[in-house]
Amino acid sequence: MTQRVAIFDLDRTITKIGTFTPFLLSTRGNTFSKLTLAPNFVGPLVSYVQGRLDRVTLKNKMMEIALSNLTTDEIAKHSHSFVDQTLLTGIRPKAIEALKRHQDNGDYTVLATASVDFYADLFAEKLGFDKSISTVTNFEKISSGPPTILGGNCYGENKLDMVTKKMSGALEQSRNEQHWTFYSDHHSDIALFKKVEAPFVISPNPKTKKKTDALEYPILNW
């Protein structure tokens, strides 16, 4: 019997906006503190846009800026608060409807995201996913911040590699006995789109729409 697998991206697929920078800002308790923190991200972000930083280094620098003075218990508390608030106000309702349909049908559900594990895994847990595949950090091995990324960012070709490896042996059925559906808003996921049986592009921006139109993937507006 074919095992159906439903894979969801997180940022701008399930959530309305990206989550990484909003999470870091959420660790500040008031608007003034958030406005004070935000300009510190400009330098690393400019360096990234100019090609002088890769995504892993960018994320590590931003976590260092925002989380250095926090314990892991404090970061965990902020993670729970951020995820709970996002689930209340920052989720695409049609994404939750699609996820629930897959769950009700008995499909194996996977969250695959570039978001860092210490809050991405909470999204997966609270939404009832069977598996969470995210950017791995050393969060559980330290007692105070900042966390740093172990290995690569779960993005692009690396996301495909991570999903392939983590799904290997996760189910009794072999890959050729599985049917994969994948939902993502972004063209960086084309590598994974090409490896699934049912790819769906979610509310794409113009660049993603242009890149995926030629591949004739169905578009869902969530």
C-alpha positions as CSV (number, residue, x, y, z in Angstrom):
1,M,0.0,0.0,0.0
2,T,1.3,3.4,-0.9
3,Q,2.2,5.7,2.0
4,R,1.3,9.3,1.4
5,V,3.6,11.9,2.8
6,A,2.8,15.6,3.0
7,I,5.8,18.0,3.4
8,F,5.2,21.7,4.3
9,D,7.6,24.6,4.3
10,L,7.1,27.0,7.3
11,D,7.9,30.6,6.5
12,R,5.3,32.3,4.2
13,T,3.8,28.9,3.5
14,I,2.2,28.2,6.9
15,T,3.1,31.5,8.4
16,K,2.1,34.8,6.8
17,I,5.7,36.2,7.1
18,G,9.2,35.0,7.7
19,T,9.9,33.9,11.3
20,F,13.7,34.3,12.0
21,T,14.0,38.0,12.5
22,P,10.6,38.4,14.1
23,F,11.6,35.7,16.6
24,L,14.8,37.5,17.5
25,L,12.9,40.8,17.9
26,S,10.3,39.0,20.1
27,T,13.0,38.5,22.7
28,R,12.8,42.2,23.5
29,G,9.9,43.1,25.8
30,N,8.8,46.4,24.4
31,T,8.7,48.4,21.2
32,F,11.6,50.6,22.2
33,S,13.8,47.6,22.9
34,K,12.8,46.1,19.6
35,L,13.6,49.4,17.7
36,T,17.0,49.5,19.5
37,L,17.9,45.9,18.5
38,A,16.8,46.1,14.9
39,P,19.5,48.4,13.5
40,N,22.2,46.0,14.7
41,F,21.0,43.5,12.1
42,V,21.6,46.0,9.2
43,G,25.4,45.4,8.9
44,P,25.2,41.6,8.6
45,L,22.2,41.8,6.3
46,V,24.0,44.2,3.9
47,S,27.0,41.9,3.9
48,Y,24.8,39.0,3.0
49,V,23.1,40.9,0.2
50,Q,26.6,41.9,-1.1
51,G,27.7,38.2,-1.1
52,R,30.2,38.6,1.7
53,L,28.3,36.4,4.2
54,D,26.6,33.1,3.6
55,R,23.3,32.2,5.2
56,V,24.7,30.2,8.0
57,T,27.1,33.0,9.0
58,L,24.4,35.6,8.7
59,K,22.1,33.6,11.0
60,N,24.9,33.0,13.5
61,K,25.8,36.7,13.6
62,M,22.1,37.7,14.1
63,M,21.7,35.2,16.9
64,E,24.9,36.4,18.5
65,I,23.5,40.0,18.4
66,A,20.1,39.1,19.8
67,L,20.7,36.2,22.1
68,S,24.1,36.5,23.7
69,N,22.9,37.8,27.0
70,L,20.1,35.1,27.4
71,T,20.2,31.7,29.0
72,T,18.8,28.8,27.1
73,D,15.9,28.7,29.5
74,E,15.1,32.3,28.6
75,I,15.4,31.5,24.9
76,A,13.2,28.5,25.3
77,K,10.6,30.7,27.0
78,H,10.7,33.3,24.3
79,S,10.4,30.5,21.7
80,H,7.2,29.2,23.2
81,S,5.7,32.6,23.5
82,F,6.7,33.5,19.9
83,V,5.2,30.3,18.5
84,D,2.0,30.6,20.5
85,Q,1.5,34.1,19.4
86,T,2.3,33.3,15.8
87,L,-0.2,30.4,15.8
88,L,-2.9,32.9,17.1
89,T,-2.3,35.7,14.6
90,G,0.3,34.9,12.0
91,I,-0.9,31.7,10.3
92,R,-2.4,31.2,6.8
93,P,-5.8,29.5,7.6
94,K,-5.7,27.6,4.3
95,A,-2.4,26.1,5.3
96,I,-3.9,24.7,8.4
97,E,-6.9,23.4,6.5
98,A,-4.5,21.6,4.1
99,L,-2.5,20.1,6.9
100,K,-5.6,18.9,8.7
101,R,-6.9,17.2,5.6
102,H,-3.6,15.3,5.3
103,Q,-3.7,14.4,9.0
104,D,-7.3,13.3,8.8
105,N,-6.4,11.1,5.8
106,G,-3.7,9.4,7.7
107,D,-0.8,10.9,5.7
108,Y,2.7,11.2,7.3
109,T,3.3,14.9,7.8
110,V,6.7,16.6,7.7
111,L,7.7,20.2,8.5
112,A,10.8,21.1,6.4
113,T,12.1,24.5,7.1
114,A,15.2,26.7,7.2
115,S,14.1,28.0,10.6
116,V,16.3,27.1,13.5
117,D,15.3,24.0,15.5
118,F,14.7,25.4,18.9
119,Y,11.5,27.2,17.7
120,A,10.8,25.4,14.5
121,D,10.4,22.1,16.3
122,L,7.8,23.8,18.5
123,F,5.7,24.8,15.5
124,A,5.9,21.1,14.3
125,E,4.9,19.8,17.8
126,K,2.0,22.3,18.3
127,L,0.7,21.7,14.8
128,G,0.8,17.9,15.1
129,F,3.5,17.1,12.5
130,D,4.9,13.6,12.5
131,K,8.5,14.9,11.8
132,S,10.3,18.2,12.0
133,I,13.3,18.8,9.7
134,S,14.9,22.2,10.4
135,T,18.3,24.0,10.7
136,V,20.1,22.2,13.5
137,T,21.8,24.2,16.2
138,N,23.8,23.4,19.4
139,F,20.9,24.8,21.5
140,E,20.4,21.7,23.6
141,K,24.1,21.4,24.3
142,I,24.6,24.8,25.9
143,S,23.4,26.6,29.0
144,S,23.4,30.1,27.7
145,G,23.2,31.8,24.3
146,P,23.9,32.4,21.6
147,P,23.1,29.1,19.8
148,T,25.1,28.4,16.6
149,I,24.2,26.3,13.6
150,L,25.7,22.8,13.3
151,G,26.2,21.9,9.7
152,G,24.3,23.6,6.9
153,N,21.2,25.7,6.6
154,C,18.1,23.7,5.7
155,Y,17.6,25.6,2.5
156,G,17.8,24.9,-1.2
157,E,19.8,21.8,-2.2
158,N,20.7,21.3,1.4
159,K,17.0,21.0,2.3
160,L,16.6,18.3,-0.3
161,D,19.6,16.4,1.1
162,M,18.3,16.8,4.7
163,V,14.8,15.7,3.8
164,T,16.1,12.7,1.8
165,K,18.4,11.6,4.7
166,K,15.9,12.1,7.5
167,M,13.1,10.4,5.6
168,S,15.3,7.4,4.8
169,G,14.0,4.6,7.0
170,A,11.4,6.8,8.7
171,L,8.6,4.8,7.3
172,E,8.2,1.0,6.6
173,Q,7.6,1.6,2.9
174,S,10.5,2.3,0.6
175,R,10.6,5.6,-1.3
176,N,9.1,4.1,-4.4
177,E,6.2,3.0,-2.3
178,Q,5.6,6.5,-1.0
179,H,3.8,9.5,-2.6
180,W,5.2,12.9,-1.6
181,T,3.2,16.1,-1.7
182,F,5.2,19.3,-1.0
183,Y,4.0,22.8,-0.3
184,S,6.3,25.8,-0.5
185,D,6.1,29.5,-1.3
186,H,9.7,29.9,-2.6
187,H,11.8,29.1,-5.6
188,S,14.7,28.0,-3.4
189,D,12.8,24.8,-2.9
190,I,12.8,23.9,-6.6
191,A,15.3,21.1,-5.9
192,L,12.8,19.4,-3.6
193,F,9.8,20.3,-5.8
194,K,11.5,18.2,-8.6
195,K,11.7,15.1,-6.4
196,V,8.1,14.9,-5.2
197,E,5.0,13.5,-6.9
198,A,2.8,16.5,-6.1
199,P,4.5,19.9,-5.9
200,F,2.3,23.0,-5.0
201,V,3.6,26.6,-5.1
202,I,2.0,28.7,-2.4
203,S,1.1,32.3,-2.9
204,P,4.4,33.0,-4.8
205,N,6.1,36.3,-5.1
206,P,6.8,37.5,-8.7
207,K,10.3,36.0,-8.8
208,T,9.1,32.6,-7.6
209,K,6.2,32.7,-10.0
210,K,8.5,33.4,-12.9
211,K,10.8,30.6,-12.0
212,T,8.1,28.0,-11.3
213,D,5.7,28.9,-14.2
214,A,8.0,27.2,-16.7
215,L,7.8,24.0,-14.6
216,E,4.0,24.1,-14.7
217,Y,3.6,23.5,-11.0
218,P,0.1,24.2,-9.6
219,I,-0.3,27.4,-7.6
220,L,-2.4,27.7,-4.5
221,N,-3.3,31.1,-3.1
222,W,-3.3,30.7,0.7
